[in-house]
Each structure stands twice: as C-alpha cells, then as structure tokens.
Amino acid sequence: MTFKPLHDRVLVRRVQGEEKTKGGLIIPDNAKEKPAEGEIISVGDGARKDSGELIAPSVKAGDRVLFGKWSGTEVTVDGEELLIMKESDILGIIA
C-alpha cells in the first residue's frame, strides 16, 4: 500500500534509539525514550494561503529531521509504525 499525506502533513519513520549509553551500559527496551529524530517518507503537496496559492513544503522525502517529543499521530502502514505530523511540528532538518 502506498500512502501520501494531504496538505502540509508529512509521513515520518522514527530512527532507532541508542542501544548503549556513552559509558557502555545497555539500555533495556522499557527504559528507552522514543527518539525525536526521523526520516521523511512522504510529503503532502503543501498548505494553501487564504488566496488559494500553494505554499510548497520545506522538506522532502529522504530528509532526516528533528521533531517535538509529543508531535504527530502514530499510524501503522504495511505493518510498520510511522508518524503523521504537520510540517510545522518539525523543528529542523539534520544536514
């Protein structure tokens, strides 16, 4: 199944969190925080101004981004847990 977000929404796959601390301690699954970093999978066409003019999104598929801890809605697409969020929930692009 293919999924394309509408308007100014994006589909994001979270990156995997660290398995160990910098000191070498292994972090158990129940103690891990969900990472606030992900990869853009799909992007909508963009928002519209009141005049109807399209505002193109600033991100594209493949970009690595940072987003707020509570951003987005979790969905399952083809058995994979992904996030749908507004482009404005994205804090920045990791270069």
C-alpha positions as CSV (number, residue, x, y, z in Angstrom):
1,M,0.0,0.0,0.0
2,T,1.2,3.5,-0.8
3,F,0.3,6.4,1.5
4,K,0.5,10.1,0.5
5,P,-0.2,12.7,3.2
6,L,-2.6,15.5,2.4
7,H,-1.9,19.3,2.5
8,D,1.0,20.2,4.8
9,R,1.4,16.9,6.5
10,V,4.4,14.5,6.3
11,L,4.9,10.8,7.0
12,V,7.9,10.1,9.2
13,R,9.8,6.9,10.2
14,R,11.5,7.2,13.6
15,V,15.2,6.3,13.7
16,Q,16.2,3.6,16.1
17,G,17.4,4.8,19.5
18,E,20.8,4.1,21.0
19,E,21.2,0.6,22.4
20,K,24.0,1.7,24.8
21,T,24.9,4.7,26.8
22,K,28.2,6.6,26.1
23,G,29.6,4.7,29.1
24,G,28.8,1.3,27.5
25,L,25.7,0.4,29.6
26,I,23.0,-1.4,27.7
27,I,19.6,0.3,27.9
28,P,16.6,-2.0,28.3
29,D,13.7,-1.6,25.9
30,N,11.3,-0.4,28.7
31,A,13.7,2.4,29.7
32,K,14.3,3.8,26.2
33,E,12.7,7.1,25.2
34,K,11.3,7.3,21.8
35,P,13.7,9.2,19.6
36,A,12.6,12.6,18.3
37,E,14.5,12.1,15.1
38,G,13.2,10.5,11.9
39,E,13.3,10.2,8.2
40,I,10.7,11.8,5.9
41,I,9.0,9.0,3.9
42,S,6.3,11.0,2.1
43,V,5.3,14.7,1.9
44,G,1.9,16.3,1.1
45,D,1.5,19.0,-1.6
46,G,1.7,21.8,0.9
47,A,-0.6,24.3,2.7
48,R,-2.7,26.9,1.0
49,K,-2.8,30.6,1.6
50,D,-6.2,32.3,2.0
51,S,-5.9,33.4,-1.6
52,G,-5.6,29.7,-2.7
53,E,-1.9,29.9,-3.6
54,L,0.0,26.8,-2.7
55,I,2.9,27.0,-0.2
56,A,5.4,24.4,-1.1
57,P,6.8,22.2,1.7
58,S,10.3,22.9,3.0
59,V,11.1,19.2,3.5
60,K,11.3,16.3,1.0
61,A,11.3,12.5,1.2
62,G,14.7,11.3,2.5
63,D,15.4,14.3,4.8
64,R,16.4,13.5,8.4
65,V,14.5,15.7,10.8
66,L,14.1,16.6,14.4
67,F,10.6,16.9,15.8
68,G,8.9,17.6,19.2
69,K,8.6,14.7,21.7
70,W,4.8,14.7,21.5
71,S,4.5,15.6,17.8
72,G,2.4,13.6,15.3
73,T,0.0,10.7,15.3
74,E,1.2,7.1,15.3
75,V,-0.2,5.0,12.5
76,T,0.6,1.6,11.1
77,V,1.2,1.3,7.3
78,D,2.2,-2.1,5.9
79,G,2.9,-3.3,9.4
80,E,5.4,-0.5,10.1
81,E,4.8,2.1,12.8
82,L,5.1,5.6,11.4
83,L,4.1,9.1,12.4
84,I,1.9,11.6,10.5
85,M,2.6,15.2,11.5
86,K,2.2,18.7,10.3
87,E,5.2,20.2,8.7
88,S,5.1,22.9,11.4
89,D,5.8,20.2,14.0
90,I,9.3,19.7,12.5
91,L,11.9,21.6,14.4
92,G,14.7,21.3,11.8
93,I,16.5,19.3,9.1
94,I,19.7,17.4,10.0
95,A,22.3,18.1,7.4
